[in-house]
Amino acid sequence: MSETTIFLKNRLERLQRGDLRARDELIAKVSHRLTILAERMLRDYPRVARWEQADDICQQAAIRLHRCLAEIVPPTPEDFLRLAALQLRRELKDLARHYFGPEGQGANHASTAPKSGKSTLEPLNHEQGDTTCNPEKLAIWTEFHAAVETLPEIEQKVFDLLWYHELPQAEAAEILQVSERQVRRYWQSARLSLQRKIGSFSQFHQQSGVDES
């Protein structure tokens, strides 16, 4: 049994017995990965980064997760990791909608850098806001996270563990109680499905750090 599985099973059992410290330890376990994903998402989008920092996004996702764990204790490590991935997806989608919806700050303002080096805000037309037509824009991340939620259940499970939590395929197989060969097959199928849905999965895959195999 992997260290990750042992850790999660232990904390979930403690939390089921009412040990609230275990809840904090569970959240801390996934918070680092959540911050990394938020940083990667914001790296190329300075207009959003001006208002939101990766740590702030992670904190909001952690608050969502904390509320969920206060209501129900996931019975298995798989359930906990998928719950954590879901909260991050929701936070990132809300972020994109907030700043790049029709009335969002990011859709209507741009940073400019005058000679003084200080940034200013200038209004933009709605057409100039980020749109899903340009894969370099933040809005396509909303499509990406939404597309993940349309995957078949087993593919979504594998994707949650490999992409959102960056678990080794062997650990994902152990948690899901399937073979590594099946994990690789579902991972490949999920990637192909996302490629068809959004047409540019490579940019997300390259940033994920997940094994290509």
PLY file of the C-alpha trace (Angstrom):
ply
format ascii 1.0
element vertex 213
property float x
property float y
property float z
element edge 212
property int vertex1
property int vertex2
end_header
0.00 0.00 0.00
1.41 3.39 -1.00
2.22 6.14 1.50
-0.50 8.33 0.01
-3.16 5.65 0.46
-2.02 4.90 4.01
-2.04 8.60 4.92
-5.50 9.23 3.47
-7.07 6.12 4.97
-5.67 6.97 8.40
-6.90 10.57 8.35
-10.32 9.65 7.01
-10.74 7.05 9.74
-9.69 9.60 12.36
-12.09 12.17 10.92
-14.91 9.64 11.02
-14.18 9.25 14.74
-14.51 13.01 15.20
-10.82 14.01 15.16
-11.02 17.46 13.54
-7.23 17.74 13.30
-7.41 15.03 10.68
-9.57 17.32 8.52
-6.89 20.01 8.57
-4.22 17.45 7.73
-6.24 16.19 4.77
-6.68 19.69 3.41
-2.99 20.47 3.91
-2.12 17.29 2.01
-3.77 18.52 -1.19
-3.24 22.27 -0.80
0.27 22.27 -2.28
-0.95 20.61 -5.47
-3.90 23.00 -5.69
-1.53 25.96 -5.47
0.69 24.56 -8.23
-2.29 24.14 -10.56
-3.53 27.65 -9.83
-0.06 29.08 -10.51
0.10 27.29 -13.86
-3.32 28.54 -14.79
-2.46 32.16 -13.96
1.09 32.16 -15.29
0.19 33.46 -18.73
-2.68 35.68 -17.66
-1.28 38.77 -15.89
-4.64 40.55 -16.03
-6.17 37.98 -13.70
-3.02 37.60 -11.64
-3.31 41.31 -10.89
-6.44 40.59 -8.84
-5.96 36.99 -7.76
-2.92 35.17 -6.49
-2.52 31.39 -6.64
-2.45 31.16 -2.84
-5.77 33.00 -2.68
-7.37 30.57 -5.14
-6.01 27.63 -3.19
-7.36 29.11 0.05
-10.83 29.50 -1.44
-10.76 25.94 -2.77
-9.61 24.77 0.68
-12.52 26.62 2.29
-14.91 24.86 -0.09
-13.33 21.52 0.81
-13.43 22.32 4.53
-17.17 23.01 4.31
-17.75 19.74 2.50
-15.74 17.75 5.04
-17.72 19.40 7.85
-20.90 17.93 6.37
-19.75 14.50 5.23
-16.62 12.37 5.51
-15.62 10.72 2.21
-15.53 6.96 2.82
-12.42 6.24 0.73
-9.19 7.97 -0.41
-10.63 7.98 -3.94
-13.72 9.86 -2.80
-11.63 12.42 -0.91
-9.23 13.10 -3.80
-12.08 13.47 -6.26
-13.88 15.81 -3.88
-10.74 17.96 -3.64
-10.38 18.05 -7.44
-14.02 19.07 -7.77
-13.61 22.00 -5.39
-10.58 23.27 -7.30
-12.41 22.98 -10.62
-15.31 24.97 -9.22
-13.03 27.67 -7.85
-11.12 28.04 -11.13
-14.31 28.13 -13.20
-15.81 30.75 -10.89
-12.62 32.79 -11.18
-12.75 32.79 -14.98
-16.46 33.66 -15.03
-15.96 36.43 -12.49
-13.22 38.19 -14.40
-13.98 37.26 -17.99
-17.73 37.14 -18.17
-19.55 39.97 -20.00
-19.41 42.18 -16.92
-16.12 40.90 -15.52
-13.22 43.16 -14.64
-10.82 41.27 -16.86
-13.14 41.42 -19.85
-13.45 45.19 -19.68
-10.03 46.40 -18.58
-6.46 45.94 -19.66
-3.19 46.79 -17.97
-0.92 49.21 -19.75
2.61 50.01 -18.75
3.63 53.65 -19.36
7.22 54.79 -19.27
7.07 55.12 -15.53
6.62 51.35 -15.35
3.41 51.71 -13.33
0.42 49.89 -14.70
-2.86 51.64 -15.40
-6.28 50.42 -16.38
-7.95 51.29 -19.64
-11.48 50.26 -20.61
-11.87 47.71 -23.37
-14.75 46.82 -25.62
-16.45 43.55 -24.72
-15.20 42.07 -27.97
-11.65 42.54 -26.75
-12.15 40.48 -23.63
-10.88 36.94 -23.41
-12.97 34.54 -25.45
-12.98 30.84 -26.01
-12.01 31.43 -29.64
-8.40 32.04 -28.66
-6.67 29.11 -26.93
-4.16 31.53 -25.39
-6.89 33.21 -23.39
-8.01 32.36 -19.91
-11.57 31.57 -20.96
-10.57 28.27 -22.53
-9.56 27.03 -19.07
-13.24 27.27 -18.17
-14.03 25.02 -21.12
-11.25 22.68 -20.10
-12.47 22.19 -16.52
-16.07 21.90 -17.72
-15.06 19.33 -20.33
-13.39 17.19 -17.66
-16.75 16.92 -15.92
-18.33 15.49 -19.08
-15.91 12.56 -19.27
-17.24 9.05 -18.56
-17.04 8.38 -14.83
-14.04 6.05 -14.87
-12.09 8.37 -17.18
-12.91 11.33 -14.97
-11.72 9.39 -11.92
-8.40 8.64 -13.58
-8.06 12.21 -14.82
-8.77 13.63 -11.37
-6.02 11.53 -9.82
-3.41 11.94 -12.56
-3.93 15.54 -13.65
-5.38 17.37 -10.65
-3.41 15.47 -8.00
-0.49 14.28 -10.19
-0.42 10.86 -8.57
1.83 8.18 -10.09
-0.15 5.78 -12.24
0.64 2.94 -9.83
-0.91 4.86 -6.93
-3.94 5.81 -9.01
-4.41 2.15 -9.91
-4.21 1.16 -6.25
-6.71 3.80 -5.15
-9.15 2.95 -7.95
-8.55 -0.80 -7.51
-7.81 -1.35 -11.19
-4.65 -2.37 -13.05
-2.01 0.11 -14.19
-2.76 -0.99 -17.73
-6.37 0.07 -17.28
-5.25 3.41 -15.82
-3.08 4.05 -18.86
-5.95 3.15 -21.19
-8.46 5.40 -19.41
-5.89 8.23 -19.23
-5.27 8.02 -22.96
-8.99 7.86 -23.70
-9.66 10.89 -21.49
-6.95 12.90 -23.23
-8.32 12.05 -26.68
-11.82 12.97 -25.57
-10.67 16.35 -24.25
-8.73 16.94 -27.44
-11.93 16.47 -29.43
-13.94 18.70 -27.11
-11.59 21.67 -26.79
-9.10 21.08 -29.58
-6.02 22.14 -27.59
-5.47 19.73 -24.74
-1.71 19.74 -25.38
-1.25 23.10 -23.66
-2.85 21.79 -20.47
-1.06 18.45 -20.68
2.35 20.04 -21.16
1.85 22.13 -18.03
0.58 19.28 -15.89
3.80 17.37 -15.32
1.91 14.11 -15.84
3.66 11.21 -17.48
2.87 11.05 -21.18
2.52 7.25 -21.17
0 1
1 2
2 3
3 4
4 5
5 6
6 7
7 8
8 9
9 10
10 11
11 12
12 13
13 14
14 15
15 16
16 17
17 18
18 19
19 20
20 21
21 22
22 23
23 24
24 25
25 26
26 27
27 28
28 29
29 30
30 31
31 32
32 33
33 34
34 35
35 36
36 37
37 38
38 39
39 40
40 41
41 42
42 43
43 44
44 45
45 46
46 47
47 48
48 49
49 50
50 51
51 52
52 53
53 54
54 55
55 56
56 57
57 58
58 59
59 60
60 61
61 62
62 63
63 64
64 65
65 66
66 67
67 68
68 69
69 70
70 71
71 72
72 73
73 74
74 75
75 76
76 77
77 78
78 79
79 80
80 81
81 82
82 83
83 84
84 85
85 86
86 87
87 88
88 89
89 90
90 91
91 92
92 93
93 94
94 95
95 96
96 97
97 98
98 99
99 100
100 101
101 102
102 103
103 104
104 105
105 106
106 107
107 108
108 109
109 110
110 111
111 112
112 113
113 114
114 115
115 116
116 117
117 118
118 119
119 120
120 121
121 122
122 123
123 124
124 125
125 126
126 127
127 128
128 129
129 130
130 131
131 132
132 133
133 134
134 135
135 136
136 137
137 138
138 139
139 140
140 141
141 142
142 143
143 144
144 145
145 146
146 147
147 148
148 149
149 150
150 151
151 152
152 153
153 154
154 155
155 156
156 157
157 158
158 159
159 160
160 161
161 162
162 163
163 164
164 165
165 166
166 167
167 168
168 169
169 170
170 171
171 172
172 173
173 174
174 175
175 176
176 177
177 178
178 179
179 180
180 181
181 182
182 183
183 184
184 185
185 186
186 187
187 188
188 189
189 190
190 191
191 192
192 193
193 194
194 195
195 196
196 197
197 198
198 199
199 200
200 201
201 202
202 203
203 204
204 205
205 206
206 207
207 208
208 209
209 210
210 211
211 212
